[in-house]
Amino acid sequence: HRLSGTFGVTRGSIERLRGNYAEARRWYDAAMVLHHQAGDRRMEGRTLSNLGALLDEQGQEKEALATFQRALEIHREVGDRRYEGITLLNLGVQQQNQSLFTQAKLNYQAALAINRELGSRLSEGVAHVNLGDLNRDLEQHPLALAHYKSALEIAREVGSRHVEGMTILAMASLYQEQASLEAAHASYSEALRVLREVG
């Protein structure tokens, strides 16, 4: 059951990437049944995290939020710290999109702490980007910039050009909102150069 369930999650993720959402959902649902029958709570949680991402991509934000919350409960129950950190980031995005800013901030901060603990530098950088975006939404610009700078430093350290480019782009938008046009222009130019390199 476990191997078949794992295959189902993998196949569901492939179909999701292809944009075949109905097919992806069928594979995830089948995997959930198999993991449940096998008593594999860890894989149930991971499958729910994937299902949450699928629902998010389909624009079903409320369902995605509920699914990420169920996944998070299981990750905590079984001690799956890696997926707890990933799911906290996804849950925070859903909450931020629904203007649940306090909850989003708490989840981003928890994800940041977990990823630091695990030494997952790239996920730590993503948590900083998310905290930067949240603080920008709340018009706390100095704090947003500090998080973006931390994310940029980490992205460069681990060699993630995609996260580097997206972070510079976020900084450019922030500079523009602050009417720092020279800094905004320089950042937009740099972001464009980096993102062109990664395609």
C-alpha atoms as a printed R data frame, in Angstrom:
    type eleno elety resid chain resno       x      y       z
1   ATOM     1    CA   HIS     A     1   0.000  0.000   0.000
2   ATOM     2    CA   ARG     A     2   2.776  2.431   0.926
3   ATOM     3    CA   LEU     A     3   4.617  2.059  -2.391
4   ATOM     4    CA   SER     A     4   1.373  2.371  -4.364
5   ATOM     5    CA   GLY     A     5   0.390  5.419  -2.312
6   ATOM     6    CA   THR     A     6   3.775  7.048  -2.872
7   ATOM     7    CA   PHE     A     7   3.433  6.383  -6.598
8   ATOM     8    CA   GLY     A     8  -0.010  8.024  -6.474
9   ATOM     9    CA   VAL     A     9   1.418 11.166  -4.883
10  ATOM    10    CA   THR     A    10   4.214 11.301  -7.460
11  ATOM    11    CA   ARG     A    11   1.816 10.757 -10.347
12  ATOM    12    CA   GLY     A    12  -0.584 13.352  -8.911
13  ATOM    13    CA   SER     A    13   2.234 15.887  -8.723
14  ATOM    14    CA   ILE     A    14   3.224 15.192 -12.332
15  ATOM    15    CA   GLU     A    15  -0.351 15.680 -13.490
16  ATOM    16    CA   ARG     A    16  -0.596 18.874 -11.417
17  ATOM    17    CA   LEU     A    17   2.513 20.272 -13.107
18  ATOM    18    CA   ARG     A    18   0.981 19.426 -16.482
19  ATOM    19    CA   GLY     A    19  -2.174 21.332 -15.512
20  ATOM    20    CA   ASN     A    20  -4.302 18.167 -15.494
21  ATOM    21    CA   TYR     A    21  -6.003 19.090 -12.223
22  ATOM    22    CA   ALA     A    22  -8.845 16.555 -12.306
23  ATOM    23    CA   GLU     A    23  -6.387 13.732 -12.982
24  ATOM    24    CA   ALA     A    24  -4.058 14.997 -10.248
25  ATOM    25    CA   ARG     A    25  -6.948 15.068  -7.800
26  ATOM    26    CA   ARG     A    26  -7.836 11.454  -8.641
27  ATOM    27    CA   TRP     A    27  -4.262 10.335  -7.939
28  ATOM    28    CA   TYR     A    28  -4.045 12.279  -4.666
29  ATOM    29    CA   ASP     A    29  -7.404 10.921  -3.490
30  ATOM    30    CA   ALA     A    30  -6.343  7.360  -4.325
31  ATOM    31    CA   ALA     A    31  -3.038  7.881  -2.502
32  ATOM    32    CA   MET     A    32  -4.889  9.181   0.574
33  ATOM    33    CA   VAL     A    33  -7.006  6.012   0.701
34  ATOM    34    CA   LEU     A    34  -3.927  3.778   0.415
35  ATOM    35    CA   HIS     A    35  -1.935  5.701   3.040
36  ATOM    36    CA   HIS     A    36  -4.920  5.633   5.389
37  ATOM    37    CA   GLN     A    37  -5.356  1.882   4.917
38  ATOM    38    CA   ALA     A    38  -1.647  1.369   5.593
39  ATOM    39    CA   GLY     A    39  -1.799  3.587   8.689
40  ATOM    40    CA   ASP     A    40   0.925  5.819   7.226
41  ATOM    41    CA   ARG     A    41   0.102  9.171   8.830
42  ATOM    42    CA   ARG     A    42   3.312 10.812   7.600
43  ATOM    43    CA   MET     A    43   2.369 10.172   3.961
44  ATOM    44    CA   GLU     A    44  -1.241 11.182   4.624
45  ATOM    45    CA   GLY     A    45   0.064 14.560   5.764
46  ATOM    46    CA   ARG     A    46   2.384 14.926   2.796
47  ATOM    47    CA   THR     A    47  -0.398 13.990   0.386
48  ATOM    48    CA   LEU     A    48  -2.659 16.583   1.986
49  ATOM    49    CA   SER     A    49   0.071 19.210   1.522
50  ATOM    50    CA   ASN     A    50   0.199 18.359  -2.183
51  ATOM    51    CA   LEU     A    51  -3.588 18.449  -2.388
52  ATOM    52    CA   GLY     A    52  -3.570 21.885  -0.747
53  ATOM    53    CA   ALA     A    53  -1.177 23.139  -3.419
54  ATOM    54    CA   LEU     A    54  -3.469 21.721  -6.114
55  ATOM    55    CA   LEU     A    55  -6.514 23.457  -4.622
56  ATOM    56    CA   ASP     A    56  -4.550 26.719  -4.413
57  ATOM    57    CA   GLU     A    57  -3.588 26.481  -8.085
58  ATOM    58    CA   GLN     A    58  -7.263 25.974  -8.927
59  ATOM    59    CA   GLY     A    59  -8.179 29.141  -7.030
60  ATOM    60    CA   GLN     A    60 -10.008 27.259  -4.280
61  ATOM    61    CA   GLU     A    61  -8.423 29.271  -1.478
62  ATOM    62    CA   LYS     A    62 -10.789 28.360   1.366
63  ATOM    63    CA   GLU     A    63 -10.488 24.640   0.597
64  ATOM    64    CA   ALA     A    64  -6.718 24.984   0.252
65  ATOM    65    CA   LEU     A    65  -6.543 26.732   3.631
66  ATOM    66    CA   ALA     A    66  -8.533 23.954   5.339
67  ATOM    67    CA   THR     A    67  -6.434 21.263   3.632
68  ATOM    68    CA   PHE     A    68  -3.138 22.866   4.680
69  ATOM    69    CA   GLN     A    69  -4.449 23.114   8.259
70  ATOM    70    CA   ARG     A    70  -5.303 19.377   8.276
71  ATOM    71    CA   ALA     A    71  -1.875 18.572   6.831
72  ATOM    72    CA   LEU     A    72  -0.167 20.720   9.458
73  ATOM    73    CA   GLU     A    73  -1.939 18.862  12.267
74  ATOM    74    CA   ILE     A    74  -0.666 15.552  10.919
75  ATOM    75    CA   HIS     A    75   2.893 16.827  10.342
76  ATOM    76    CA   ARG     A    76   2.990 17.943  13.976
77  ATOM    77    CA   GLU     A    77   1.429 14.694  15.192
78  ATOM    78    CA   VAL     A    78   4.116 12.553  13.510
79  ATOM    79    CA   GLY     A    79   7.028 14.982  13.981
80  ATOM    80    CA   ASP     A    80   7.570 15.658  10.263
81  ATOM    81    CA   ARG     A    81   9.425 18.949  10.799
82  ATOM    82    CA   ARG     A    82  10.444 19.420   7.163
83  ATOM    83    CA   TYR     A    83   6.875 19.261   5.885
84  ATOM    84    CA   GLU     A    84   5.657 21.243   8.880
85  ATOM    85    CA   GLY     A    85   7.896 24.104   7.736
86  ATOM    86    CA   ILE     A    86   6.777 23.819   4.109
87  ATOM    87    CA   THR     A    87   3.111 23.658   5.059
88  ATOM    88    CA   LEU     A    88   3.389 26.633   7.412
89  ATOM    89    CA   LEU     A    89   4.642 28.712   4.470
90  ATOM    90    CA   ASN     A    90   1.766 27.554   2.246
91  ATOM    91    CA   LEU     A    91  -0.767 28.077   5.019
92  ATOM    92    CA   GLY     A    92   0.596 31.576   5.617
93  ATOM    93    CA   VAL     A    93   0.178 32.472   1.940
94  ATOM    94    CA   GLN     A    94  -3.449 31.357   2.042
95  ATOM    95    CA   GLN     A    95  -4.056 33.367   5.202
96  ATOM    96    CA   GLN     A    96  -2.350 36.437   3.766
97  ATOM    97    CA   ASN     A    97  -4.446 36.194   0.593
98  ATOM    98    CA   GLN     A    98  -7.555 36.120   2.781
99  ATOM    99    CA   SER     A    99  -6.344 39.134   4.854
100 ATOM   100    CA   LEU     A   100  -5.709 36.976   7.932
101 ATOM   101    CA   PHE     A   101  -2.486 38.869   8.545
102 ATOM   102    CA   THR     A   102  -1.862 37.998  12.196
103 ATOM   103    CA   GLN     A   103  -2.153 34.261  11.570
104 ATOM   104    CA   ALA     A   104  -0.053 34.512   8.415
105 ATOM   105    CA   LYS     A   105   2.721 36.316  10.295
106 ATOM   106    CA   LEU     A   106   2.749 33.726  13.080
107 ATOM   107    CA   ASN     A   107   2.972 30.886  10.556
108 ATOM   108    CA   TYR     A   108   5.745 32.564   8.548
109 ATOM   109    CA   GLN     A   109   7.707 33.161  11.747
110 ATOM   110    CA   ALA     A   110   7.227 29.540  12.818
111 ATOM   111    CA   ALA     A   111   8.344 28.360   9.359
112 ATOM   112    CA   LEU     A   112  11.404 30.599   9.579
113 ATOM   113    CA   ALA     A   113  12.350 29.094  12.962
114 ATOM   114    CA   ILE     A   114  11.833 25.496  11.778
115 ATOM   115    CA   ASN     A   115  13.854 25.994   8.602
116 ATOM   116    CA   ARG     A   116  16.684 27.594  10.589
117 ATOM   117    CA   GLU     A   117  16.601 24.629  12.976
118 ATOM   118    CA   LEU     A   118  16.756 22.174  10.056
119 ATOM   119    CA   GLY     A   119  19.422 24.137   8.191
120 ATOM   120    CA   SER     A   120  17.123 24.471   5.189
121 ATOM   121    CA   ARG     A   121  18.559 27.740   3.956
122 ATOM   122    CA   LEU     A   122  16.475 28.105   0.796
123 ATOM   123    CA   SER     A   123  13.195 27.582   2.683
124 ATOM   124    CA   GLU     A   124  14.467 30.034   5.283
125 ATOM   125    CA   GLY     A   125  14.972 32.539   2.469
126 ATOM   126    CA   VAL     A   126  11.448 31.910   1.159
127 ATOM   127    CA   ALA     A   127  10.094 32.556   4.668
128 ATOM   128    CA   HIS     A   128  11.916 35.902   4.647
129 ATOM   129    CA   VAL     A   129  10.374 36.764   1.255
130 ATOM   130    CA   ASN     A   130   6.915 35.914   2.574
131 ATOM   131    CA   LEU     A   131   7.477 38.017   5.700
132 ATOM   132    CA   GLY     A   132   8.697 40.838   3.469
133 ATOM   133    CA   ASP     A   133   5.561 40.619   1.332
134 ATOM   134    CA   LEU     A   134   3.346 40.548   4.414
135 ATOM   135    CA   ASN     A   135   5.018 43.568   5.975
136 ATOM   136    CA   ARG     A   136   4.779 45.403   2.662
137 ATOM   137    CA   ASP     A   137   1.028 44.667   2.609
138 ATOM   138    CA   LEU     A   138   0.859 46.105   6.139
139 ATOM   139    CA   GLU     A   139   2.893 49.155   5.008
140 ATOM   140    CA   GLN     A   140   5.696 48.320   7.436
141 ATOM   141    CA   HIS     A   141   8.292 49.135   4.812
142 ATOM   142    CA   PRO     A   142  11.519 49.107   6.873
143 ATOM   143    CA   LEU     A   143  10.687 45.655   8.228
144 ATOM   144    CA   ALA     A   144   9.731 44.432   4.753
145 ATOM   145    CA   LEU     A   145  13.052 45.640   3.356
146 ATOM   146    CA   ALA     A   146  14.989 43.941   6.164
147 ATOM   147    CA   HIS     A   147  13.338 40.611   5.345
148 ATOM   148    CA   TYR     A   148  13.957 41.050   1.623
149 ATOM   149    CA   LYS     A   149  17.633 41.781   2.300
150 ATOM   150    CA   SER     A   150  17.910 38.625   4.432
151 ATOM   151    CA   ALA     A   151  16.235 36.601   1.675
152 ATOM   152    CA   LEU     A   152  18.552 38.055  -0.950
153 ATOM   153    CA   GLU     A   153  21.627 37.204   1.103
154 ATOM   154    CA   ILE     A   154  20.442 33.605   1.523
155 ATOM   155    CA   ALA     A   155  19.470 33.237  -2.149
156 ATOM   156    CA   ARG     A   156  22.954 34.352  -3.187
157 ATOM   157    CA   GLU     A   157  24.582 32.101  -0.587
158 ATOM   158    CA   VAL     A   158  22.778 28.966  -1.818
159 ATOM   159    CA   GLY     A   159  22.918 29.963  -5.489
160 ATOM   160    CA   SER     A   160  19.183 30.199  -6.114
161 ATOM   161    CA   ARG     A   161  19.031 32.674  -8.975
162 ATOM   162    CA   HIS     A   162  15.237 32.359  -9.215
163 ATOM   163    CA   VAL     A   163  14.679 33.361  -5.565
164 ATOM   164    CA   GLU     A   164  17.341 36.037  -5.961
165 ATOM   165    CA   GLY     A   165  15.562 37.560  -8.969
166 ATOM   166    CA   MET     A   166  12.106 37.390  -7.395
167 ATOM   167    CA   THR     A   167  13.428 38.991  -4.195
168 ATOM   168    CA   ILE     A   168  15.073 41.839  -6.100
169 ATOM   169    CA   LEU     A   169  11.811 42.317  -7.987
170 ATOM   170    CA   ALA     A   170   9.908 42.539  -4.686
171 ATOM   171    CA   MET     A   171  12.445 45.075  -3.415
172 ATOM   172    CA   ALA     A   172  11.989 47.130  -6.579
173 ATOM   173    CA   SER     A   173   8.225 47.240  -6.012
174 ATOM   174    CA   LEU     A   174   8.790 48.313  -2.431
175 ATOM   175    CA   TYR     A   175  11.169 51.085  -3.500
176 ATOM   176    CA   GLN     A   176   8.608 52.250  -6.044
177 ATOM   177    CA   GLU     A   177   5.894 52.380  -3.346
178 ATOM   178    CA   GLN     A   178   8.251 54.508  -1.251
179 ATOM   179    CA   ALA     A   179   8.888 56.827  -4.229
180 ATOM   180    CA   SER     A   180  12.583 55.860  -4.214
181 ATOM   181    CA   LEU     A   181  12.600 55.882  -7.991
182 ATOM   182    CA   GLU     A   182  16.342 55.595  -8.541
183 ATOM   183    CA   ALA     A   183  16.580 52.538  -6.265
184 ATOM   184    CA   ALA     A   184  13.443 51.096  -7.878
185 ATOM   185    CA   HIS     A   185  14.865 51.505 -11.389
186 ATOM   186    CA   ALA     A   186  18.201 49.939 -10.420
187 ATOM   187    CA   SER     A   187  16.449 47.011  -8.735
188 ATOM   188    CA   TYR     A   188  14.062 46.431 -11.657
189 ATOM   189    CA   SER     A   189  17.040 46.377 -14.031
190 ATOM   190    CA   GLU     A   190  18.951 43.929 -11.843
191 ATOM   191    CA   ALA     A   191  15.900 41.685 -11.363
192 ATOM   192    CA   LEU     A   192  15.305 41.602 -15.117
193 ATOM   193    CA   ARG     A   193  18.943 40.638 -15.750
194 ATOM   194    CA   VAL     A   194  18.860 37.827 -13.156
195 ATOM   195    CA   LEU     A   195  15.484 36.467 -14.234
196 ATOM   196    CA   ARG     A   196  16.520 36.467 -17.915
197 ATOM   197    CA   GLU     A   197  19.526 34.333 -16.940
198 ATOM   198    CA   VAL     A   198  17.301 31.702 -15.309
199 ATOM   199    CA   GLY     A   199  14.724 31.812 -18.092
